[in-house]
Amino acid sequence: MINSVPPVIRWLPDRAAGTSTDHRRGRTSVAISVLLVDDHELIRQGLRRAFERDGDFEVAGEASSLADARRLLSLLTPDVVILDVRLPDGNGLEACRKVRADFPEIGIVILTMYAGDDQLFEALEAGASAFVPKNAPSEDVVAAARHAKSSPHSFTANDLNEAMKRKLSPSGPQLSPREREVLALLADGLGVAQISRQLYISESTTKTHISKLYEKLGAGNRAQALMTALKLGLLKRDETGI
């Protein structure tokens, strides 16, 4: 399980939960029903096993598309939906807004490979209850689902505090001179090997600089890093290929 309690943003008063909880044992008297929505079968299988191991949950259904998810939502009305951002027939964040409007008491956990600050705040604005990157342990998804069931109208994410600090910082991320060099070379379209040769550093060191740069910019990949750098004035548009 998660070692520390993630921060929470609450935007509506909690309403009465649909199940009673034995706080002495930390178990619910009725299983929490979950709908898994992800186009990768292996991910759905892994999540199903994680929920079944926990004992508090039952997986009511699975969907690999938004069309199937909409049908199952109406049919099953689960307590929680685990919703991937990228699906074959649409965007999970747009679907999140629709689910929140049509099923206001359902908990919504956004699951994504693209876990930058922009995606986190988009999930918050869309009405999600929790935000979990796909590279997080499955136990994190289970914990997020438990939160989503008990507080569907609040938002939690493990990186929420740091993301808020980055968002509210008037000076923006502080890049070292070397990180600025790496950022400029990324904007020129250079890869790790090319940057290493250009700066006379090892590829391992280059990867470390890129990782720290992405972290400071709240980005999950090069495109996100460059877009964020543009927004923050760290790059000019004519310096990038965007």
PyRosetta script that sets phi, psi and omega in degrees:
from pyrosetta import init, pose_from_sequence

init()
pose = pose_from_sequence("MINSVPPVIRWLPDRAAGTSTDHRRGRTSVAISVLLVDDHELIRQGLRRAFERDGDFEVAGEASSLADARRLLSLLTPDVVILDVRLPDGNGLEACRKVRADFPEIGIVILTMYAGDDQLFEALEAGASAFVPKNAPSEDVVAAARHAKSSPHSFTANDLNEAMKRKLSPSGPQLSPREREVLALLADGLGVAQISRQLYISESTTKTHISKLYEKLGAGNRAQALMTALKLGLLKRDETGI")
pose.set_psi(1, 170.6)
pose.set_omega(1, -179.6)
pose.set_phi(2, -68.4)
pose.set_psi(2, 134.1)
pose.set_omega(2, -176.0)
pose.set_phi(3, -72.2)
pose.set_psi(3, -34.6)
pose.set_omega(3, -179.8)
pose.set_phi(4, -124.8)
pose.set_psi(4, 155.6)
pose.set_omega(4, -177.5)
pose.set_phi(5, -79.1)
pose.set_psi(5, 121.9)
pose.set_omega(5, -179.0)
pose.set_phi(6, -67.1)
pose.set_psi(6, 154.9)
pose.set_omega(6, 176.1)
pose.set_phi(7, -66.4)
pose.set_psi(7, 158.5)
pose.set_omega(7, -176.6)
pose.set_phi(8, -134.2)
pose.set_psi(8, 137.8)
pose.set_omega(8, 168.9)
pose.set_phi(9, -110.8)
pose.set_psi(9, 129.2)
pose.set_omega(9, 179.9)
pose.set_phi(10, -115.1)
pose.set_psi(10, 125.1)
pose.set_omega(10, -179.0)
pose.set_phi(11, -114.5)
pose.set_psi(11, -9.5)
pose.set_omega(11, 173.5)
pose.set_phi(12, -137.6)
pose.set_psi(12, 150.1)
pose.set_omega(12, 176.6)
pose.set_phi(13, -60.4)
pose.set_psi(13, 138.8)
pose.set_omega(13, 175.9)
pose.set_phi(14, -64.5)
pose.set_psi(14, 144.8)
pose.set_omega(14, 174.6)
pose.set_phi(15, -105.8)
pose.set_psi(15, 168.3)
pose.set_omega(15, -176.2)
pose.set_phi(16, -59.8)
pose.set_psi(16, 134.4)
pose.set_omega(16, 179.8)
pose.set_phi(17, -71.4)
pose.set_psi(17, 154.9)
pose.set_omega(17, -176.6)
pose.set_phi(18, -83.9)
pose.set_psi(18, -9.0)
pose.set_omega(18, 179.2)
pose.set_phi(19, -131.5)
pose.set_psi(19, 154.8)
pose.set_omega(19, 177.8)
pose.set_phi(20, -92.2)
pose.set_psi(20, 152.1)
pose.set_omega(20, -176.9)
pose.set_phi(21, -124.9)
pose.set_psi(21, 135.2)
pose.set_omega(21, 172.6)
pose.set_phi(22, -86.6)
pose.set_psi(22, 98.0)
pose.set_omega(22, -174.0)
pose.set_phi(23, -67.5)
pose.set_psi(23, -23.0)
pose.set_omega(23, 179.4)
pose.set_phi(24, -68.5)
pose.set_psi(24, -33.4)
pose.set_omega(24, -178.5)
pose.set_phi(25, -104.9)
pose.set_psi(25, -14.7)
pose.set_omega(25, -179.5)
pose.set_phi(26, 71.8)
pose.set_psi(26, 24.8)
pose.set_omega(26, -178.0)
pose.set_phi(27, -118.8)
pose.set_psi(27, 145.3)
pose.set_omega(27, 175.6)
pose.set_phi(28, -88.0)
pose.set_psi(28, 147.9)
pose.set_omega(28, -178.0)
pose.set_phi(29, -76.8)
pose.set_psi(29, -22.7)
pose.set_omega(29, 177.6)
pose.set_phi(30, -123.3)
pose.set_psi(30, 135.6)
pose.set_omega(30, -178.1)
pose.set_phi(31, -61.5)
pose.set_psi(31, 141.7)
pose.set_omega(31, 176.9)
pose.set_phi(32, -82.5)
pose.set_psi(32, 120.4)
pose.set_omega(32, -177.7)
pose.set_phi(33, -85.8)
pose.set_psi(33, 136.9)
pose.set_omega(33, -174.3)
pose.set_phi(34, -128.0)
pose.set_psi(34, 138.3)
pose.set_omega(34, 171.5)
pose.set_phi(35, -110.7)
pose.set_psi(35, 124.7)
pose.set_omega(35, -179.9)
pose.set_phi(36, -98.0)
pose.set_psi(36, 124.0)
pose.set_omega(36, -179.7)
pose.set_phi(37, -124.1)
pose.set_psi(37, 102.3)
pose.set_omega(37, -179.9)
pose.set_phi(38, -158.6)
pose.set_psi(38, 139.4)
pose.set_omega(38, -176.6)
pose.set_phi(39, -82.8)
pose.set_psi(39, -1.9)
pose.set_omega(39, 177.6)
pose.set_phi(40, -102.3)
pose.set_psi(40, 115.3)
pose.set_omega(40, -176.5)
pose.set_phi(41, -61.6)
pose.set_psi(41, -38.0)
pose.set_omega(41, -178.9)
pose.set_phi(42, -63.0)
pose.set_psi(42, -37.4)
pose.set_omega(42, 178.3)
pose.set_phi(43, -67.7)
pose.set_psi(43, -42.4)
pose.set_omega(43, 177.9)
pose.set_phi(44, -62.3)
pose.set_psi(44, -41.3)
pose.set_omega(44, 179.5)
pose.set_phi(45, -63.1)
pose.set_psi(45, -43.1)
pose.set_omega(45, 179.2)
pose.set_phi(46, -63.5)
pose.set_psi(46, -41.7)
pose.set_omega(46, 178.6)
pose.set_phi(47, -67.8)
pose.set_psi(47, -39.8)
pose.set_omega(47, 178.3)
pose.set_phi(48, -58.4)
pose.set_psi(48, -45.9)
pose.set_omega(48, 179.9)
pose.set_phi(49, -62.4)
pose.set_psi(49, -40.3)
pose.set_omega(49, -179.6)
pose.set_phi(50, -63.7)
pose.set_psi(50, -43.0)
pose.set_omega(50, 179.7)
pose.set_phi(51, -68.5)
pose.set_psi(51, -38.9)
pose.set_omega(51, -179.9)
pose.set_phi(52, -67.7)
pose.set_psi(52, -34.9)
pose.set_omega(52, 177.7)
pose.set_phi(53, -65.0)
pose.set_psi(53, -35.0)
pose.set_omega(53, -174.5)
pose.set_phi(54, -65.1)
pose.set_psi(54, -42.3)
pose.set_omega(54, 178.3)
pose.set_phi(55, 95.7)
pose.set_psi(55, -23.6)
pose.set_omega(55, 179.1)
pose.set_phi(56, -84.3)
pose.set_psi(56, -11.1)
pose.set_omega(56, -170.8)
pose.set_phi(57, -120.0)
pose.set_psi(57, 157.9)
pose.set_omega(57, 166.1)
pose.set_phi(58, -134.2)
pose.set_psi(58, 135.7)
pose.set_omega(58, 177.5)
pose.set_phi(59, -84.0)
pose.set_psi(59, 108.7)
pose.set_omega(59, -175.6)
pose.set_phi(60, -77.1)
pose.set_psi(60, -27.7)
pose.set_omega(60, -178.7)
pose.set_phi(61, -173.4)
pose.set_psi(61, 168.7)
pose.set_omega(61, 178.7)
pose.set_phi(62, -134.4)
pose.set_psi(62, 146.1)
pose.set_omega(62, 177.4)
pose.set_phi(63, -140.2)
pose.set_psi(63, 143.9)
pose.set_omega(63, 178.8)
pose.set_phi(64, -108.9)
pose.set_psi(64, 3.5)
pose.set_omega(64, 179.9)
pose.set_phi(65, -148.8)
pose.set_psi(65, 164.1)
pose.set_omega(65, 178.3)
pose.set_phi(66, -68.9)
pose.set_psi(66, -34.2)
pose.set_omega(66, 179.3)
pose.set_phi(67, -61.2)
pose.set_psi(67, -46.4)
pose.set_omega(67, 178.2)
pose.set_phi(68, -65.8)
pose.set_psi(68, -38.1)
pose.set_omega(68, -179.5)
pose.set_phi(69, -62.6)
pose.set_psi(69, -43.7)
pose.set_omega(69, 179.7)
pose.set_phi(70, -61.2)
pose.set_psi(70, -41.0)
pose.set_omega(70, -179.8)
pose.set_phi(71, -64.9)
pose.set_psi(71, -44.8)
pose.set_omega(71, -177.9)
pose.set_phi(72, -70.8)
pose.set_psi(72, -33.2)
pose.set_omega(72, 177.0)
pose.set_phi(73, -60.0)
pose.set_psi(73, -44.9)
pose.set_omega(73, 179.9)
pose.set_phi(74, -68.9)
pose.set_psi(74, -35.2)
pose.set_omega(74, -177.1)
pose.set_phi(75, -76.2)
pose.set_psi(75, -41.8)
pose.set_omega(75, -170.6)
pose.set_phi(76, -101.4)
pose.set_psi(76, -26.8)
pose.set_omega(76, -171.6)
pose.set_phi(77, 38.9)
pose.set_psi(77, 66.2)
pose.set_omega(77, -177.9)
pose.set_phi(78, -69.3)
pose.set_psi(78, 165.8)
pose.set_omega(78, 175.6)
pose.set_phi(79, -72.7)
pose.set_psi(79, -36.1)
pose.set_omega(79, -175.1)
pose.set_phi(80, -139.5)
pose.set_psi(80, 141.1)
pose.set_omega(80, 171.8)
pose.set_phi(81, -117.8)
pose.set_psi(81, 130.1)
pose.set_omega(81, 174.3)
pose.set_phi(82, -96.7)
pose.set_psi(82, 115.3)
pose.set_omega(82, -166.9)
pose.set_phi(83, -121.7)
pose.set_psi(83, 117.6)
pose.set_omega(83, 176.3)
pose.set_phi(84, -72.6)
pose.set_psi(84, 148.9)
pose.set_omega(84, -179.4)
pose.set_phi(85, -74.8)
pose.set_psi(85, -43.5)
pose.set_omega(85, -176.5)
pose.set_phi(86, -104.4)
pose.set_psi(86, 115.3)
pose.set_omega(86, 178.9)
pose.set_phi(87, -127.7)
pose.set_psi(87, 157.9)
pose.set_omega(87, -173.6)
pose.set_phi(88, -58.6)
pose.set_psi(88, -32.1)
pose.set_omega(88, -174.4)
pose.set_phi(89, -113.7)
pose.set_psi(89, 20.3)
pose.set_omega(89, 176.4)
pose.set_phi(90, 161.2)
pose.set_psi(90, -178.6)
pose.set_omega(90, -176.6)
pose.set_phi(91, -98.7)
pose.set_psi(91, 127.2)
pose.set_omega(91, -178.1)
pose.set_phi(92, -63.5)
pose.set_psi(92, -29.8)
pose.set_omega(92, 179.7)
pose.set_phi(93, -70.9)
pose.set_psi(93, -38.0)
pose.set_omega(93, 174.7)
pose.set_phi(94, -65.8)
pose.set_psi(94, -39.7)
pose.set_omega(94, 177.1)
pose.set_phi(95, -63.2)
pose.set_psi(95, -36.0)
pose.set_omega(95, 178.9)
pose.set_phi(96, -59.0)
pose.set_psi(96, -43.5)
pose.set_omega(96, 178.6)
pose.set_phi(97, -60.6)
pose.set_psi(97, -41.7)
pose.set_omega(97, -179.0)
pose.set_phi(98, -67.0)
pose.set_psi(98, -43.3)
pose.set_omega(98, 178.9)
pose.set_phi(99, -62.6)
pose.set_psi(99, -43.1)
pose.set_omega(99, -179.7)
pose.set_phi(100, -62.5)
pose.set_psi(100, -36.8)
pose.set_omega(100, 179.8)
pose.set_phi(101, -72.9)
pose.set_psi(101, -40.4)
pose.set_omega(101, -175.0)
pose.set_phi(102, -85.6)
pose.set_psi(102, -30.5)
pose.set_omega(102, -178.2)
pose.set_phi(103, -130.8)
pose.set_psi(103, 73.3)
pose.set_omega(103, -170.6)
pose.set_phi(104, -61.4)
pose.set_psi(104, -21.9)
pose.set_omega(104, -176.8)
pose.set_phi(105, -95.4)
pose.set_psi(105, -1.5)
pose.set_omega(105, 179.2)
pose.set_phi(106, -80.3)
pose.set_psi(106, 135.6)
pose.set_omega(106, 173.9)
pose.set_phi(107, -78.3)
pose.set_psi(107, 140.2)
pose.set_omega(107, -176.8)
pose.set_phi(108, -126.3)
pose.set_psi(108, 119.6)
pose.set_omega(108, 176.1)
pose.set_phi(109, -108.2)
pose.set_psi(109, 118.7)
pose.set_omega(109, 177.6)
pose.set_phi(110, -86.4)
pose.set_psi(110, 128.0)
pose.set_omega(110, -179.8)
pose.set_phi(111, -116.9)
pose.set_psi(111, 126.6)
pose.set_omega(111, -174.1)
pose.set_phi(112, -149.9)
pose.set_psi(112, 150.0)
pose.set_omega(112, 172.3)
pose.set_phi(113, -81.9)
pose.set_psi(113, -17.9)
pose.set_omega(113, -173.1)
pose.set_phi(114, -107.3)
pose.set_psi(114, 86.4)
pose.set_omega(114, -167.5)
pose.set_phi(115, -101.9)
pose.set_psi(115, 39.2)
pose.set_omega(115, 176.0)
pose.set_phi(116, -78.9)
pose.set_psi(116, 173.3)
pose.set_omega(116, -178.6)
pose.set_phi(117, -60.1)
pose.set_psi(117, -38.9)
pose.set_omega(117, -178.6)
pose.set_phi(118, -59.0)
pose.set_psi(118, -44.2)
pose.set_omega(118, -179.4)
pose.set_phi(119, -66.6)
pose.set_psi(119, -38.6)
pose.set_omega(119, 179.0)
pose.set_phi(120, -60.4)
pose.set_psi(120, -48.1)
pose.set_omega(120, -177.4)
pose.set_phi(121, -73.0)
pose.set_psi(121, -28.6)
pose.set_omega(121, 174.1)
pose.set_phi(122, -64.9)
pose.set_psi(122, -39.7)
pose.set_omega(122, 177.9)
pose.set_phi(123, -64.1)
pose.set_psi(123, -42.3)
pose.set_omega(123, 177.5)
pose.set_phi(124, -59.4)
pose.set_psi(124, -47.5)
pose.set_omega(124, -178.3)
pose.set_phi(125, -67.6)
pose.set_psi(125, -27.8)
pose.set_omega(125, -178.8)
pose.set_phi(126, -77.9)
pose.set_psi(126, -10.0)
pose.set_omega(126, 178.5)
pose.set_phi(127, 98.1)
pose.set_psi(127, 16.3)
pose.set_omega(127, 178.8)
pose.set_phi(128, -68.0)
pose.set_psi(128, 157.8)
pose.set_omega(128, 176.4)
pose.set_phi(129, -94.1)
pose.set_psi(129, -25.7)
pose.set_omega(129, -178.5)
pose.set_phi(130, -157.8)
pose.set_psi(130, 158.8)
pose.set_omega(130, -177.6)
pose.set_phi(131, -135.1)
pose.set_psi(131, 121.8)
pose.set_omega(131, -176.5)
pose.set_phi(132, -134.0)
pose.set_psi(132, 126.5)
pose.set_omega(132, 174.3)
pose.set_phi(133, -70.8)
pose.set_psi(133, 151.1)
pose.set_omega(133, -176.9)
pose.set_phi(134, -68.5)
pose.set_psi(134, -20.0)
pose.set_omega(134, 179.7)
pose.set_phi(135, -85.8)
pose.set_psi(135, 2.3)
pose.set_omega(135, 176.4)
pose.set_phi(136, -76.7)
pose.set_psi(136, 155.7)
pose.set_omega(136, 176.0)
pose.set_phi(137, -59.8)
pose.set_psi(137, 149.4)
pose.set_omega(137, -179.7)
pose.set_phi(138, -60.2)
pose.set_psi(138, -27.3)
pose.set_omega(138, 177.9)
pose.set_phi(139, -62.1)
pose.set_psi(139, -30.3)
pose.set_omega(139, 177.3)
pose.set_phi(140, -65.5)
pose.set_psi(140, -37.7)
pose.set_omega(140, 178.6)
pose.set_phi(141, -66.8)
pose.set_psi(141, -41.1)
pose.set_omega(141, 178.2)
pose.set_phi(142, -61.9)
pose.set_psi(142, -45.1)
pose.set_omega(142, 179.0)
pose.set_phi(143, -63.3)
pose.set_psi(143, -39.3)
pose.set_omega(143, 178.1)
pose.set_phi(144, -65.1)
pose.set_psi(144, -38.1)
pose.set_omega(144, 178.4)
pose.set_phi(145, -65.7)
pose.set_psi(145, -38.5)
pose.set_omega(145, 178.1)
pose.set_phi(146, -63.5)
pose.set_psi(146, -43.7)
pose.set_omega(146, 176.0)
pose.set_phi(147, -60.7)
pose.set_psi(147, -44.1)
pose.set_omega(147, -176.7)
pose.set_phi(148, -62.8)
pose.set_psi(148, -34.9)
pose.set_omega(148, 178.3)
pose.set_phi(149, -69.9)
pose.set_psi(149, -44.0)
pose.set_omega(149, -175.8)
pose.set_phi(150, -79.2)
pose.set_psi(150, -28.8)
pose.set_omega(150, -177.7)
pose.set_phi(151, -139.1)
pose.set_psi(151, 68.9)
pose.set_omega(151, -176.0)
pose.set_phi(152, -63.7)
pose.set_psi(152, -22.7)
pose.set_omega(152, -177.7)
pose.set_phi(153, -99.2)
pose.set_psi(153, 27.3)
pose.set_omega(153, 173.6)
pose.set_phi(154, -132.6)
pose.set_psi(154, 166.2)
pose.set_omega(154, -173.5)
pose.set_phi(155, -127.5)
pose.set_psi(155, 134.7)
pose.set_omega(155, 178.0)
pose.set_phi(156, -137.4)
pose.set_psi(156, 147.7)
pose.set_omega(156, 174.9)
pose.set_phi(157, -158.6)
pose.set_psi(157, 143.5)
pose.set_omega(157, -176.7)
pose.set_phi(158, -60.7)
pose.set_psi(158, -32.7)
pose.set_omega(158, -176.4)
pose.set_phi(159, -99.1)
pose.set_psi(159, 16.0)
pose.set_omega(159, -173.0)
pose.set_phi(160, -62.6)
pose.set_psi(160, -43.9)
pose.set_omega(160, -179.6)
pose.set_phi(161, -59.0)
pose.set_psi(161, -48.3)
pose.set_omega(161, -178.5)
pose.set_phi(162, -66.8)
pose.set_psi(162, -37.8)
pose.set_omega(162, 178.2)
pose.set_phi(163, -63.6)
pose.set_psi(163, -39.7)
pose.set_omega(163, 178.1)
pose.set_phi(164, -65.5)
pose.set_psi(164, -39.3)
pose.set_omega(164, 177.6)
pose.set_phi(165, -62.0)
pose.set_psi(165, -43.7)
pose.set_omega(165, 179.1)
pose.set_phi(166, -64.7)
pose.set_psi(166, -39.2)
pose.set_omega(166, -178.0)
pose.set_phi(167, -68.8)
pose.set_psi(167, -37.5)
pose.set_omega(167, -174.5)
pose.set_phi(168, -90.3)
pose.set_psi(168, -11.2)
pose.set_omega(168, -178.6)
pose.set_phi(169, -65.5)
pose.set_psi(169, 119.8)
pose.set_omega(169, -177.9)
pose.set_phi(170, -67.9)
pose.set_psi(170, -24.9)
pose.set_omega(170, -176.7)
pose.set_phi(171, -95.3)
pose.set_psi(171, -6.1)
pose.set_omega(171, -179.6)
pose.set_phi(172, 72.6)
pose.set_psi(172, -178.0)
pose.set_omega(172, -179.1)
pose.set_phi(173, -65.0)
pose.set_psi(173, 142.5)
pose.set_omega(173, 179.2)
pose.set_phi(174, -96.5)
pose.set_psi(174, 109.6)
pose.set_omega(174, -179.6)
pose.set_phi(175, -96.2)
pose.set_psi(175, 140.1)
pose.set_omega(175, 174.8)
pose.set_phi(176, -73.5)
pose.set_psi(176, 161.2)
pose.set_omega(176, 177.8)
pose.set_phi(177, -54.3)
pose.set_psi(177, -40.0)
pose.set_omega(177, 179.6)
pose.set_phi(178, -66.9)
pose.set_psi(178, -40.1)
pose.set_omega(178, 178.8)
pose.set_phi(179, -64.7)
pose.set_psi(179, -34.3)
pose.set_omega(179, 176.5)
pose.set_phi(180, -66.5)
pose.set_psi(180, -37.8)
pose.set_omega(180, 176.7)
pose.set_phi(181, -63.3)
pose.set_psi(181, -45.1)
pose.set_omega(181, 179.8)
pose.set_phi(182, -62.9)
pose.set_psi(182, -41.9)
pose.set_omega(182, 178.9)
pose.set_phi(183, -59.9)
pose.set_psi(183, -44.5)
pose.set_omega(183, -179.8)
pose.set_phi(184, -62.8)
pose.set_psi(184, -39.1)
pose.set_omega(184, -179.6)
pose.set_phi(185, -72.7)
pose.set_psi(185, -34.8)
pose.set_omega(185, 173.4)
pose.set_phi(186, -61.8)
pose.set_psi(186, -40.2)
pose.set_omega(186, 178.8)
pose.set_phi(187, -65.2)
pose.set_psi(187, -28.2)
pose.set_omega(187, 177.1)
pose.set_phi(188, -78.4)
pose.set_psi(188, -5.0)
pose.set_omega(188, 177.7)
pose.set_phi(189, 91.4)
pose.set_psi(189, 10.4)
pose.set_omega(189, -178.3)
pose.set_phi(190, -76.7)
pose.set_psi(190, 147.4)
pose.set_omega(190, 175.4)
pose.set_phi(191, -91.9)
pose.set_psi(191, -177.1)
pose.set_omega(191, -176.5)
pose.set_phi(192, -59.7)
pose.set_psi(192, -48.1)
pose.set_omega(192, -177.5)
pose.set_phi(193, -62.6)
pose.set_psi(193, -42.3)
pose.set_omega(193, -179.6)
pose.set_phi(194, -66.4)
pose.set_psi(194, -41.2)
pose.set_omega(194, 178.3)
pose.set_phi(195, -64.1)
pose.set_psi(195, -40.2)
pose.set_omega(195, 179.7)
pose.set_phi(196, -60.2)
pose.set_psi(196, -44.9)
pose.set_omega(196, 179.1)
pose.set_phi(197, -66.5)
pose.set_psi(197, -39.9)
pose.set_omega(197, -177.7)
pose.set_phi(198, -64.2)
pose.set_psi(198, -38.4)
pose.set_omega(198, -175.5)
pose.set_phi(199, -100.1)
pose.set_psi(199, -0.7)
pose.set_omega(199, 179.5)
pose.set_phi(200, 59.0)
pose.set_psi(200, 45.8)
pose.set_omega(200, 177.0)
pose.set_phi(201, -130.7)
pose.set_psi(201, 164.1)
pose.set_omega(201, -178.9)
pose.set_phi(202, -73.0)
pose.set_psi(202, 159.4)
pose.set_omega(202, 178.0)
pose.set_phi(203, -65.1)
pose.set_psi(203, -34.1)
pose.set_omega(203, 177.8)
pose.set_phi(204, -62.2)
pose.set_psi(204, -43.2)
pose.set_omega(204, 178.4)
pose.set_phi(205, -65.4)
pose.set_psi(205, -40.0)
pose.set_omega(205, 178.2)
pose.set_phi(206, -60.5)
pose.set_psi(206, -45.0)
pose.set_omega(206, 179.1)
pose.set_phi(207, -61.6)
pose.set_psi(207, -37.4)
pose.set_omega(207, 178.2)
pose.set_phi(208, -64.6)
pose.set_psi(208, -43.6)
pose.set_omega(208, 177.7)
pose.set_phi(209, -61.5)
pose.set_psi(209, -42.5)
pose.set_omega(209, -179.2)
pose.set_phi(210, -65.1)
pose.set_psi(210, -42.2)
pose.set_omega(210, 179.6)
pose.set_phi(211, -61.3)
pose.set_psi(211, -44.8)
pose.set_omega(211, 179.5)
pose.set_phi(212, -66.8)
pose.set_psi(212, -36.8)
pose.set_omega(212, 178.8)
pose.set_phi(213, -63.1)
pose.set_psi(213, -46.3)
pose.set_omega(213, 178.1)
pose.set_phi(214, -60.7)
pose.set_psi(214, -42.0)
pose.set_omega(214, -179.1)
pose.set_phi(215, -61.8)
pose.set_psi(215, -44.7)
pose.set_omega(215, -178.5)
pose.set_phi(216, -66.9)
pose.set_psi(216, -32.2)
pose.set_omega(216, -178.3)
pose.set_phi(217, -89.4)
pose.set_psi(217, -3.4)
pose.set_omega(217, -178.3)
pose.set_phi(218, 64.3)
pose.set_psi(218, 36.8)
pose.set_omega(218, -175.3)
pose.set_phi(219, -114.0)
pose.set_psi(219, 154.2)
pose.set_omega(219, 178.4)
pose.set_phi(220, -107.3)
pose.set_psi(220, -9.1)
pose.set_omega(220, 179.6)
pose.set_phi(221, -158.9)
pose.set_psi(221, 178.4)
pose.set_omega(221, -176.1)
pose.set_phi(222, -59.9)
pose.set_psi(222, -46.8)
pose.set_omega(222, -176.8)
pose.set_phi(223, -60.4)
pose.set_psi(223, -43.7)
pose.set_omega(223, 178.7)
pose.set_phi(224, -64.0)
pose.set_psi(224, -40.2)
pose.set_omega(224, -179.9)
pose.set_phi(225, -62.5)
pose.set_psi(225, -43.5)
pose.set_omega(225, -178.4)
pose.set_phi(226, -69.2)
pose.set_psi(226, -39.9)
pose.set_omega(226, 178.1)
pose.set_phi(227, -63.7)
pose.set_psi(227, -42.3)
pose.set_omega(227, 178.7)
pose.set_phi(228, -65.0)
pose.set_psi(228, -42.2)
pose.set_omega(228, 178.8)
pose.set_phi(229, -60.9)
pose.set_psi(229, -37.8)
pose.set_omega(229, 176.6)
pose.set_phi(230, -63.2)
pose.set_psi(230, -46.2)
pose.set_omega(230, -178.5)
pose.set_phi(231, -62.3)
pose.set_psi(231, -34.6)
pose.set_omega(231, -177.2)
pose.set_phi(232, -87.0)
pose.set_psi(232, -2.2)
pose.set_omega(232, -179.9)
pose.set_phi(233, 79.4)
pose.set_psi(233, 14.1)
pose.set_omega(233, 178.9)
pose.set_phi(234, -80.5)
pose.set_psi(234, -17.2)
pose.set_omega(234, 175.7)
pose.set_phi(235, -137.6)
pose.set_psi(235, 155.5)
pose.set_omega(235, 170.9)
pose.set_phi(236, -101.1)
pose.set_psi(236, 149.1)
pose.set_omega(236, -174.4)
pose.set_phi(237, -57.4)
pose.set_psi(237, -35.2)
pose.set_omega(237, -178.3)
pose.set_phi(238, -74.4)
pose.set_psi(238, -3.5)
pose.set_omega(238, 176.2)
pose.set_phi(239, -93.5)
pose.set_psi(239, -3.0)
pose.set_omega(239, -177.2)
pose.set_phi(240, -121.9)
pose.set_psi(240, 166.9)
pose.set_omega(240, 175.8)
pose.set_phi(241, -93.9)
pose.set_psi(241, 9.6)
pose.set_omega(241, -177.3)
pose.set_phi(242, -79.7)
pose.dump_pdb("model.pdb")
